[in-house]
Amino acid sequence: MSMYAVVDPATGETVKEYPTSSDDDLRAAIGRADEAHRRWSASPTVAERADLVRRVGELHVERRQELAEIIVHEMGKPIEQALGELDFVGDIYGFYADNAEQLMADEPIKLLAGEGSAVVRRSSLGVLLGIMPWNFPYYQVARFAGPNLVIGNTIVLKHAPQCPESAAAIQKLFDEAGFPEGAYENVYATNEQIEWMIADPRVRGVSVTGSERAGAAVAEIAGRNLKKVVLEMGGSDPFIVLGTDDLDKTVEDAAAARLDNTGQSCNAAKRFIVVDDLYEPFLEKFAAALTAVKPGDPTSCDSEIGPLSSTAAADRLEDQVKRAIDQGAKVVVGGGREGNFFEPTVLTDVGPDNDAYREELFGPVAQVYRVSSEEEAVKLANDTPFGLGSYVMTTDPEQAERVANQIDAGMVYVNIVGADGAELPFGGTKRSGFGRELGTLGADEFVNKKLIRTG
């Protein structure tokens, strides 16, 4: 079977295979992107680039049904969540179109001495290589391509091998929106080809969302070639429950934060850290809430979770849960698997010597911990190799501020879940990577910030 193929995770059926790109095809794609950059960054105004970016966002929304159905069959996303992803994509492209001129405006500097003026002027770098994951096939591309096309960079995009159909669909949308040839180039490259593509002098930067292993490999190659890189590697986000006036609502939020996208979100809550006086009632209600959610047909509007994205993903999660149990974890509910469908699962008694304590479990599996104090909660929350997002539930505003300041992560959500927005920066620390996407910071990564000092 080809490396690039649509294999429906709900049925195991191989729907369609796509040939990988030849070396000559890849060099030609980089060449087109490099040539397009000379025109794209200079000839259209920022406003004209923004109009095209806006249009590609509108096309995602206009075609939301057919685009959503593609990813249901590629990676098993429940259809309602797939439709929601397309709406969010429209927001992202719209945000960068709406704010394009402001994002690219000169930044005056007040001189401390001397006559004249000084400004920082933002301009594009050139060809950027994007390496995207399968879990949010359209959203991941939008948060990379949207700001960088507004800036004037051009994009060569390698999507995940299990998402070739959505990758081709995105290319068609860019073409239909009126982007010039080479501004956005979809390629079906192998990992071996990616190595020399990063080294190609025409490629000026790389953005990767994926596994730690993939990120480390790309960062190593980029470092050897002195290329700017942005990495988003995943996380094991804590959900800290310190206080609540409505435990049922807190449990509802906790379940939503764990099960979105069938638990396959980098910034999903994965470790639930609960103070003593709330631990027992929280665990009882949380276990019941997860038990009530049954894996179902992802094409059905009634399904809250679907299959895991692939047999390999289901095998990996099953192995992680088995090792966790063998090393002392207790299964409160769940743990079963049928094909690629995995039951929502709650684990307790996961100690520091357990592999699961420091791993990311990418699926509907939650770990619940009991702590005796705020200080212990913060210490446990930070005792992880990851540092992407986090959640803090409390009725004390001062405690919320205090805890948020101490969390070693790129994002903290206080008393709210599912609050991602096009205007909000996304990224982490530690082994969750570095750099930011979305918001104004997402348009500040692959930019030449040129000082112009005039006497």
Secondary structure, 3 states (H helix, E strand, C coil): CCCEEEECCCCCCEEEEECCCCHHHHHHHHHHHHHHHHHHCCCCCHHHHHHHHHHHHHHHHHCHHHHHHHHHHHHCCCHHHHHHHHHHHHHHHHHHHHCHHHHCCCEECCCCCCCCEEEEEEEECCEEEEECCCCCCCHHHHHHHHHHHHHCCEEEEECCCCCHHHHHHHHHHHHHHCCCCCCEEEECCCHHHHHHHHHCCCEEEEEEECCHHHHHHHHHHHHHCCCEEEEECCCCEEEEECCCCCHHHHHHHHHHHHHHHHHCCCCCEEEEEEEHHHHHHHHHHHHHHHHCCCECCCCCCCCCECCCCCHHHHHHHHHHHHHHHHCCCEEEECCCEECCEECCEEEECCCCCCHHHHCCCCCCEEEEEEECCHHHHHHHHHCCCEECCCEEECCCHHHHHHHHHHCCCCCCEECCCCCCCCCCCECCEECCEECCECCCHHHCCCEEEEEEEEC
